[in-house]
Amino acid sequence: MGRGIGGKGCEKGMNNKCFRRISRVFRDVTGIPLLLILIITASFCYGMSAGELAERVVSFLYIRQYQKAIEHSTKALEAGGLSAAERAKVLTHRGVAYGAQQRYDKAIEDFTRAIELSPRNAEAYVDRGVTYYDKQQYTRAIEDYDKAIQLNPRDHKAYTNRGVAYGVKSEYTKAINDFTKAIELNPTNDEAYNGRGSAYADRKQYEKAVEDFTRLMELNPDDILPFYNIARVYSITKKIEGACRMLQKAVEKGFDDWENIKDETDFHNIRDASCFEEFLTGR
């Protein structure tokens, strides 16, 4: 399939987002009212212990104040008194913040230091893999995902991330195997369904692609991506009315990248269709 709705970093390639360990970092604060988090993070931090500073980093990551997360992580590391495992965790958090700022070399440096301190730190391997992916160093990303899976064979996110990397390298069989394993471990893993559907489409297994995109629609009815991707598949397979219908639904759900629609190579079979011309009228 064509370029699709890809974005920067882990959103490009097969239209998948790599899972950052930032989601796992947030497990301790999920469910805390945002107002409470803001009160906590806004409070005066002078004289806080290294442990208290480290705990505050999670709150800053949660509200995407990445520079604050970096500053507090640095203060925690400088304060001393942390065990090797605790230092590794702080370095991993700071690496996530650096990655969010696209300061990839700094992120990799922190993840590597975290791994040196805690060699069985699967989270650091996954995060470093994501960062290598962002730097388009896909082989190194896969190597880190390999290690993360070795350390934690039941981590569906590591399988999903590796599947994304394999897909970008056009190794579709490996990508499909990884996405399938991720789905076995977590049947609600919508990113794995999207990735596997995209890989099936790239292998011209269009019926299987539509099945996965349809399952993704069931898991997340508000997601734009499966409607857009089914429209692309229908166009490729010359199901003109179906392609226009799905494209219309994607727009109704918020997709408004008209330049992408106009330039999408997968829509070549519907470009001259009346429904497509009507769809673009005035846009």
C-alpha positions in Angstrom: 0.0 0.0 0.0 1.0 3.6 -0.4 2.2 6.1 2.2 -1.1 6.3 4.0 -1.5 8.5 7.1 2.0 8.0 8.4 3.6 10.6 10.6 6.9 11.1 12.2 8.9 8.5 14.1 6.9 5.5 15.0 3.8 6.6 13.2 5.3 6.2 9.8 5.9 3.2 7.6 2.9 0.8 8.2 0.7 3.4 9.8 1.6 2.0 13.2 2.6 3.7 16.4 5.4 2.1 18.3 4.5 1.5 21.9 6.8 3.6 24.1 7.3 2.5 27.6 5.9 5.8 28.6 2.5 4.0 28.8 3.9 1.7 31.4 5.6 4.5 33.3 2.1 6.0 33.7 0.6 3.0 35.3 1.2 4.5 38.8 -0.6 7.7 38.0 -3.4 6.5 35.7 -6.7 7.4 37.3 -5.3 10.3 39.3 -7.4 13.4 38.5 -5.5 15.8 36.3 -6.1 18.7 38.7 -4.4 16.7 41.5 -1.4 16.0 39.3 -1.1 19.7 38.4 -1.2 20.6 42.1 1.5 18.0 42.9 3.8 19.0 40.1 3.3 22.7 40.7 4.3 22.5 44.4 7.6 23.8 45.5 10.4 21.1 45.0 13.3 22.8 46.8 14.9 20.4 49.3 13.1 17.3 48.1 14.9 14.0 48.3 16.1 12.1 45.3 13.2 9.6 45.7 10.6 12.4 45.9 12.1 14.0 42.8 12.1 10.7 40.9 8.4 10.2 41.8 7.5 13.6 40.5 9.1 12.8 37.1 6.2 10.4 36.4 3.6 13.1 36.9 5.5 15.5 34.5 5.6 12.7 31.9 1.9 12.2 32.3 1.1 15.8 31.6 3.7 15.9 28.8 5.9 18.5 30.5 9.0 16.8 29.2 11.5 19.5 30.1 10.3 19.5 33.7 10.6 15.7 33.7 14.2 16.0 32.5 15.1 18.7 35.1 13.6 16.6 37.9 15.3 13.4 36.7 18.6 15.2 36.6 18.2 16.6 40.1 17.3 13.2 41.4 20.4 11.6 39.9 22.6 14.4 41.2 21.1 14.2 44.7 22.4 10.7 45.2 21.0 8.1 47.6 19.3 6.0 44.8 20.0 2.3 44.4 21.2 1.1 41.0 17.7 -0.1 40.1 16.3 3.2 41.1 18.9 5.1 39.0 18.1 2.9 36.1 14.4 3.7 36.4 15.1 7.5 36.6 17.4 7.3 33.5 14.7 5.4 31.6 12.2 8.1 32.4 14.5 10.8 31.4 15.3 9.0 28.2 11.6 8.9 27.4 11.4 12.6 27.9 14.4 13.2 25.7 12.8 11.0 23.0 9.6 13.0 23.2 11.7 16.1 22.5 13.4 14.3 19.6 16.7 14.5 21.3 17.4 11.0 20.3 21.1 10.7 21.0 20.6 11.9 24.6 17.7 9.4 25.0 19.9 6.5 23.7 22.6 7.5 26.1 20.2 7.4 29.1 18.7 4.1 28.0 22.1 2.6 27.6 23.2 3.7 31.0 20.0 2.3 32.5 20.7 -1.1 30.8 24.3 -1.0 32.2 22.9 -0.5 35.7 20.0 -3.0 35.3 20.8 -5.5 32.6 17.4 -7.2 32.8 15.6 -3.9 32.3 13.3 -4.9 29.5 11.6 -1.4 29.5 14.9 0.3 28.7 15.5 -2.1 25.8 12.1 -1.3 24.3 12.5 2.4 24.7 15.9 2.4 23.2 14.5 0.3 20.3 11.8 2.9 19.8 14.4 5.6 19.7 16.5 3.7 17.2 13.4 3.3 15.1 12.8 7.1 15.3 16.4 7.5 13.9 15.5 5.0 11.1 18.0 2.5 12.5 15.6 -0.3 12.1 18.1 -3.2 12.5 19.3 -1.9 15.8 15.7 -1.3 16.9 14.9 -5.0 16.1 18.0 -6.1 18.1 16.7 -4.2 21.2 13.2 -5.6 20.8 14.8 -9.1 20.5 16.4 -8.6 23.9 13.3 -7.2 25.4 11.3 -10.2 24.3 14.0 -12.5 25.6 13.7 -10.9 29.0 9.9 -10.7 28.9 8.4 -13.2 26.4 4.8 -12.1 27.2 5.3 -8.4 26.4 2.8 -7.8 23.5 4.1 -4.3 23.0 7.6 -5.5 22.2 6.2 -7.9 19.6 4.1 -5.1 18.1 7.1 -2.7 17.9 9.3 -5.4 16.3 6.5 -6.1 13.8 6.4 -2.4 12.9 10.2 -2.4 12.3 10.0 -5.6 10.2 7.2 -4.0 8.1 9.3 -0.9 7.4 12.1 -3.3 6.2 9.5 -5.1 3.9 10.0 -8.3 5.9 6.2 -8.9 5.9 6.2 -12.6 7.0 8.2 -11.7 10.1 6.0 -8.7 10.7 2.8 -10.8 10.5 4.2 -13.4 12.8 5.0 -10.7 15.4 1.6 -9.0 15.1 -0.1 -12.4 15.4 1.8 -13.2 18.6 1.0 -9.7 20.0 -2.7 -10.4 19.4 -2.5 -13.8 21.0 -1.0 -12.1 24.1 -3.5 -9.3 24.0 -6.6 -9.7 21.8 -7.5 -6.0 22.2 -4.1 -4.8 20.8 -5.5 -2.5 18.1 -2.0 -1.5 16.9 -1.2 -5.1 16.1 -4.4 -5.5 14.1 -3.6 -2.4 12.1 0.0 -3.5 11.5 -1.0 -7.0 10.5 -3.7 -5.7 8.2 -1.1 -3.3 6.6 1.3 -6.2 6.1 -1.3 -8.4 4.6 -2.2 -5.6 2.2 1.5 -5.2 1.2 1.5 -8.9 0.4 -1.7 -8.4 -1.6 -3.7 -10.6 0.8 -6.5 -8.1 0.7 -9.3 -10.1 2.3 -7.2 -10.8 5.3 -6.2 -7.1 5.4 -9.9 -6.0 5.4 -10.6 -8.6 8.2 -8.0 -7.0 10.4 -9.0 -3.5 9.7 -12.6 -4.4 10.4 -11.6 -5.9 13.7 -9.7 -2.7 14.5 -13.0 -0.7 13.7 -14.8 -2.9 16.3 -12.1 -2.4 18.9 -12.0 1.4 18.4 -15.0 2.7 16.5 -13.7 6.3 16.6 -10.4 5.5 15.0 -10.0 7.1 11.6 -7.3 4.8 10.4 -9.2 1.5 9.6 -11.8 3.3 7.5 -9.0 5.1 5.5 -7.1 1.8 5.0 -10.1 -0.1 3.9 -10.8 2.6 1.4 -7.3 2.2 0.1 -7.8 -1.6 -0.2 -11.1 -1.3 -1.9 -9.6 1.1 -4.4 -6.8 -1.3 -5.2 -9.3 -4.1 -5.7 -11.5 -1.8 -7.7 -14.5 -1.8 -5.3 -15.2 1.8 -6.3 -18.4 2.5 -4.3 -17.0 0.8 -1.2 -13.8 2.8 -1.4 -15.8 6.1 -1.6 -18.1 5.0 1.2 -15.2 4.2 3.6 -13.3 7.4 2.7 -16.4 9.4 3.5 -16.7 7.7 6.9 -13.0 8.5 7.6 -13.7 12.2 6.8 -16.9 12.1 9.0 -14.7 10.9 11.8 -12.3 13.7 11.5 -9.8 13.0 8.7 -9.1 16.2 6.9 -5.8 15.8 5.2 -7.0 16.5 1.7 -3.6 16.7 0.2 -3.0 13.2 1.4 -6.2 12.0 -0.2 -5.4 13.8 -3.5 -1.9 12.4 -3.6 -2.6 8.9 -2.3 -1.3 6.5 -5.0 -3.6 3.7 -3.8 -6.6 5.8 -4.9 -5.6 5.6 -8.6 -8.5 3.3 -9.4 -11.2 5.7 -8.1 -9.7 9.0 -9.2 -12.0 9.3 -12.2 -15.0 7.9 -10.4 -18.0 10.3 -10.0 -18.2 9.5 -6.3 -14.6 10.5 -5.8 -14.9 13.7 -7.9 -18.0 14.7 -5.9 -16.2 13.9 -2.7 -13.4 16.3 -3.5 -15.7 19.1 -4.9 -14.9 22.3 -3.1 -12.0 20.9 -1.2 
